[in-house]
């Protein structure tokens, strides 16, 4: 939770975000001013607060995100 509260960017990958305590990192990061990107095949309870929601396959999306950051 501390890392989420200190993050500039939080990328949630492949989780439904319905199990706590880990689901709490998304709103914690957002409250602290981080940008939030959710990569998941299905909708999550936090899609509405995310800056971006990506529904494409993780195996394709993650390499693109990492490559774009490099």
MMTF fields as JSON, N, C-alpha, C and O atoms, coordinates in Angstrom:
{
  "mmtfVersion": "1.0.0",
  "mmtfProducer": "UNKNOWN",
  "numBonds": 279,
  "numAtoms": 280,
  "numGroups": 70,
  "numChains": 1,
  "numModels": 1,
  "chainsPerModel": [1],
  "groupsPerChain": [70],
  "chainIdList": ["A"],
  "bondAtomList": [4, 2, 8, 6, 12, 10, 16, 14, 20, 18, 24, 22, 28, 26, 32, 30, 36, 34, 40, 38, 44, 42, 48, 46, 52, 50, 56, 54, 60, 58, 64, 62, 68, 66, 72, 70, 76, 74, 80, 78, 84, 82, 88, 86, 92, 90, 96, 94, 100, 98, 104, 102, 108, 106, 112, 110, 116, 114, 120, 118, 124, 122, 128, 126, 132, 130, 136, 134, 140, 138, 144, 142, 148, 146, 152, 150, 156, 154, 160, 158, 164, 162, 168, 166, 172, 170, 176, 174, 180, 178, 184, 182, 188, 186, 192, 190, 196, 194, 200, 198, 204, 202, 208, 206, 212, 210, 216, 214, 220, 218, 224, 222, 228, 226, 232, 230, 236, 234, 240, 238, 244, 242, 248, 246, 252, 250, 256, 254, 260, 258, 264, 262, 268, 266, 272, 270, 276, 274],
  "bondOrderList": [1, 1, 1, 1, 1, 1, 1, 1, 1, 1, 1, 1, 1, 1, 1, 1, 1, 1, 1, 1, 1, 1, 1, 1, 1, 1, 1, 1, 1, 1, 1, 1, 1, 1, 1, 1, 1, 1, 1, 1, 1, 1, 1, 1, 1, 1, 1, 1, 1, 1, 1, 1, 1, 1, 1, 1, 1, 1, 1, 1, 1, 1, 1, 1, 1, 1, 1, 1, 1],
  "groupList": [{"groupName": "UNK", "atomNameList": ["N", "CA", "C", "O"], "elementList": ["N", "C", "C", "O"], "formalChargeList": [0, 0, 0, 0], "bondAtomList": [1, 0, 2, 1, 3, 2], "bondOrderList": [1, 1, 2], "singleLetterCode": "X", "chemCompType": "L-PEPTIDE LINKING"}],
  "groupTypeList": [0, 0, 0, 0, 0, 0, 0, 0, 0, 0, 0, 0, 0, 0, 0, 0, 0, 0, 0, 0, 0, 0, 0, 0, 0, 0, 0, 0, 0, 0, 0, 0, 0, 0, 0, 0, 0, 0, 0, 0, 0, 0, 0, 0, 0, 0, 0, 0, 0, 0, 0, 0, 0, 0, 0, 0, 0, 0, 0, 0, 0, 0, 0, 0, 0, 0, 0, 0, 0, 0],
  "groupIdList": [1, 2, 3, 4, 5, 6, 7, 8, 9, 10, 11, 12, 13, 14, 15, 16, 17, 18, 19, 20, 21, 22, 23, 24, 25, 26, 27, 28, 29, 30, 31, 32, 33, 34, 35, 36, 37, 38, 39, 40, 41, 42, 43, 44, 45, 46, 47, 48, 49, 50, 51, 52, 53, 54, 55, 56, 57, 58, 59, 60, 61, 62, 63, 64, 65, 66, 67, 68, 69, 70],
  "secStructList": [7, 2, 2, 2, 2, 2, 7, 1, 3, 3, 3, 3, 3, 1, 7, 7, 1, 7, 1, 6, 6, 6, 6, 2, 2, 2, 2, 2, 2, 2, 2, 6, 6, 7, 3, 3, 3, 3, 3, 7, 1, 1, 7, 7, 6, 6, 4, 4, 4, 7, 1, 3, 3, 3, 7, 1, 7, 2, 2, 2, 2, 2, 2, 2, 2, 2, 2, 2, 2, 7],
  "xCoordList": [0.816, 0.0, 0.865, 0.522, 1.981, 2.867, 3.435, 3.501, 3.843, 4.387, 3.324, 3.634, 2.085, 1.0, 0.786, 0.543, 0.875, 0.665, 1.811, 1.656, 2.955, 4.116, 4.352, 5.267, 3.549, 3.769, 3.309, 2.364, 3.993, 3.546, 2.634, 1.758, 2.862, 2.105, 1.88, 2.805, 0.638, 0.313, -0.275, -1.253, 0.321, -0.196, -0.689, 0.092, -1.982, -2.601, -2.766, -3.415, -2.178, -2.154, -2.799, -2.368, -3.832, -4.406, -5.065, -4.962, -5.735, -6.429, -7.828, -8.048, -8.763, -10.142, -10.311, -11.327, -9.329, -9.354, -10.574, -11.194, -10.906, -12.031, -11.608, -12.441, -10.322, -9.827, -8.96, -7.996, -9.317, -8.573, -7.585, -7.867, -6.466, -6.159, -5.594, -5.53, -5.181, -4.499, -5.39, -4.875, -6.683, -7.574, -7.528, -7.842, -7.145, -7.07, -5.928, -5.908, -4.972, -3.853, -4.285, -3.704, -5.288, -5.724, -6.28, -5.785, -7.279, -7.753, -6.706, -6.698, -5.826, -4.771, -3.825, -3.47, -3.428, -2.544, -3.241, -2.644, -4.488, -5.245, -5.391, -5.194, -5.734, -5.864, -4.56, -4.569, -3.443, -2.129, -1.675, -0.598, -2.491, -2.162, -1.511, -1.102, -1.401, -0.787, -1.737, -2.958, -1.166, -1.95, -2.135, -1.246, -3.306, -3.642, -3.976, -4.816, -3.311, -3.586, -3.983, -3.275, -5.121, -5.598, -5.532, -6.106, -4.831, -4.73, -5.407, -4.853, -6.589, -7.341, -8.385, -8.95, -8.64, -9.601, -11.038, -11.862, -11.333, -12.692, -12.757, -11.74, -13.93, -14.072, -13.726, -13.873, -13.266, -12.955, -13.766, -14.278, -13.883, -14.612, -13.949, -14.576, -12.693, -11.964, -11.736, -10.989, -12.356, -12.192, -12.581, -11.977, -13.57, -14.058, -13.081, -13.18, -12.135, -11.16, -9.814, -8.908, -9.681, -8.415, -8.227, -9.192, -6.984, -6.66, -6.711, -6.968, -6.464, -6.55, -6.926, -6.457, -7.777, -8.167, -7.877, -8.398, -7.045, -6.644, -7.167, -6.871, -7.943, -8.563, -7.875, -8.356, -6.791, -6.093, -5.298, -5.068, -4.879, -4.152, -2.896, -2.154, -2.68, -1.559, -0.222, 0.674, -0.098, 1.153, 1.511, 2.682, 0.529, 0.792, 0.917, 1.742, 0.104, 0.02, 1.212, 1.756, 1.626, 2.731, 4.028, 4.671, 4.446, 5.666, 5.555, 6.541, 4.365, 4.181, 4.303, 4.92, 3.715, 3.806, 5.25, 5.713, 5.946, 7.339, 8.202, 9.08, 7.955, 8.705, 8.446, 9.366, 7.213, 6.883, 7.546, 7.871, 7.754, 8.365, 9.883, 10.519, 10.448, 11.919, 12.473, 13.688],
  "yCoordList": [-1.182, 0.0, 1.253, 2.251, 1.199, 2.362, 2.636, 3.789, 1.587, 1.771, 2.355, 3.213, 1.906, 2.446, 3.917, 4.706, 4.288, 5.68, 6.584, 7.804, 5.996, 6.772, 6.685, 7.326, 5.908, 5.662, 6.831, 7.543, 7.01, 7.949, 7.241, 7.851, 5.925, 5.106, 3.738, 3.123, 3.267, 1.915, 1.164, 1.607, 0.039, -0.813, -2.098, -2.858, -2.33, -3.542, -4.513, -4.194, -5.695, -6.636, -7.956, -8.615, -8.343, -9.673, -10.013, -11.152, -9.073, -9.357, -8.76, -7.701, -9.445, -8.962, -7.793, -7.099, -7.572, -6.502, -6.608, -5.604, -7.836, -8.069, -8.681, -8.878, -8.983, -9.608, -8.604, -8.06, -8.377, -7.449, -8.225, -9.366, -7.659, -6.239, -5.717, -4.501, -6.579, -6.081, -5.183, -4.273, -5.394, -4.533, -3.088, -2.171, -2.886, -1.541, -0.694, 0.517, -1.305, -0.511, 0.454, 1.531, 0.091, 0.975, 2.288, 3.349, 2.267, 3.552, 4.29, 5.52, 3.553, 4.205, 4.985, 6.127, 4.372, 5.04, 6.244, 7.311, 6.066, 7.15, 8.34, 9.486, 8.071, 9.146, 9.91, 11.11, 9.218, 9.842, 10.572, 11.167, 10.53, 11.258, 10.446, 11.007, 9.133, 8.29, 8.102, 8.15, 7.893, 7.45, 5.95, 5.25, 5.459, 4.046, 3.446, 3.967, 2.35, 1.598, 0.191, -0.464, -0.272, -1.623, -2.439, -2.062, -3.559, -4.494, -5.778, -6.52, -6.042, -7.226, -7.556, -6.652, -8.827, -9.249, -8.89, -8.656, -8.846, -8.58, -7.249, -6.767, -6.662, -5.421, -5.636, -6.736, -4.567, -4.598, -3.499, -2.599, -3.565, -2.525, -1.141, -0.138, -1.084, 0.183, 0.745, 1.711, 0.167, 0.677, 2.151, 2.906, 2.554, 3.927, 4.963, 6.131, 4.572, 5.543, 5.422, 6.218, 4.433, 4.232, 5.296, 5.783, 5.638, 6.56, 5.848, 6.467, 4.54, 3.724, 2.306, 1.785, 1.69, 0.289, -0.406, -0.016, -1.434, -2.158, -3.579, -4.307, -3.973, -5.291, -6.271, -7.391, -5.884, -6.784, -7.816, -7.618, -8.908, -9.961, -9.428, -8.617, -9.895, -9.439, -9.687, -8.843, -10.848, -11.196, -10.243, -10.131, -9.555, -8.562, -7.154, -6.348, -6.887, -5.541, -5.175, -4.079, -6.073, -5.765, -5.43, -4.446, -6.195, -5.821, -4.447, -3.713, -4.097, -2.76, -1.666, -0.63, -1.892, -0.89, -0.701, 0.425, -1.802, -1.732, -1.086, -0.277, -1.44, -0.849, 0.637, 1.398, 1.068, 2.488, 3.269, 4.444, 2.636, 3.321, 3.423, 4.269, 2.564, 2.528, 3.608, 3.692],
  "zCoordList": [0.0, 0.0, 0.0, -0.634, 0.708, 0.74, -0.648, -1.073, -1.354, -2.704, -3.631, -4.457, -3.507, -4.334, -4.042, -4.955, -2.785, -2.394, -2.845, -2.888, -3.178, -3.617, -5.12, -5.637, -5.824, -7.249, -8.116, -7.778, -9.231, -10.262, -11.252, -11.865, -11.394, -12.336, -11.716, -11.185, -11.788, -11.335, -12.524, -13.128, -12.85, -13.919, -13.271, -12.698, -13.366, -12.836, -14.0, -14.996, -13.869, -14.985, -14.605, -13.659, -15.344, -15.24, -13.928, -13.473, -13.304, -12.061, -12.1, -12.687, -11.472, -11.431, -10.47, -10.51, -9.613, -8.606, -7.703, -7.35, -7.338, -6.445, -5.119, -4.235, -4.97, -3.749, -2.992, -3.531, -1.753, -0.902, -0.045, 0.319, 0.282, 0.27, -1.045, -1.225, -1.973, -3.171, -4.02, -4.67, -4.043, -4.826, -4.347, -5.106, -3.115, -2.57, -3.107, -2.887, -3.808, -4.309, -5.407, -5.541, -6.19, -7.278, -6.726, -7.107, -5.852, -5.333, -4.492, -4.461, -3.811, -3.03, -3.946, -3.654, -5.036, -5.994, -6.626, -6.769, -6.997, -7.636, -6.683, -7.087, -5.425, -4.434, -4.265, -3.994, -4.424, -4.264, -5.523, -5.54, -6.58, -7.799, -8.893, -9.909, -8.715, -9.744, -10.922, -10.772, -12.063, -13.213, -13.06, -12.574, -13.481, -13.323, -14.681, -15.415, -15.002, -16.223, -15.811, -15.047, -16.321, -16.029, -17.309, -18.33, -17.243, -18.364, -17.912, -17.101, -18.426, -18.007, -19.068, -19.683, -19.283, -20.296, -19.941, -20.825, -18.656, -18.186, -17.443, -16.944, -17.367, -16.588, -15.116, -14.583, -14.474, -13.046, -12.354, -13.019, -11.04, -10.32, -10.398, -10.059, -10.838, -10.851, -12.248, -12.407, -13.248, -14.612, -14.705, -15.467, -13.945, -14.004, -13.491, -13.866, -12.642, -12.137, -12.841, -12.594, -13.713, -14.419, -15.498, -16.087, -15.739, -16.827, -18.168, -19.201, -18.148, -19.361, -18.961, -17.949, -19.769, -19.595, -20.914, -21.959, -20.86, -22.064, -21.991, -21.043, -22.986, -23.005, -23.958, -24.129, -24.567, -25.473, -24.668, -23.475, -25.299, -24.585, -23.88, -24.434, -22.669, -21.856, -22.564, -22.527, -23.205, -23.882, -25.008, -25.37, -25.565, -26.604, -25.994, -26.426, -25.011, -24.462, -23.602, -23.734, -22.723, -21.812, -22.533, -22.168, -23.538, -24.26, -24.912, -24.983, -25.389, -25.992, -24.942, -25.191, -23.764, -22.694, -22.237, -22.06, -22.05, -21.612, -22.698, -22.397, -23.942, -25.045, -25.168, -25.469, -24.941, -25.036, -23.918, -24.094, -22.77, -21.63, -21.771, -21.142, -22.594, -22.709, -23.554, -23.731]
}
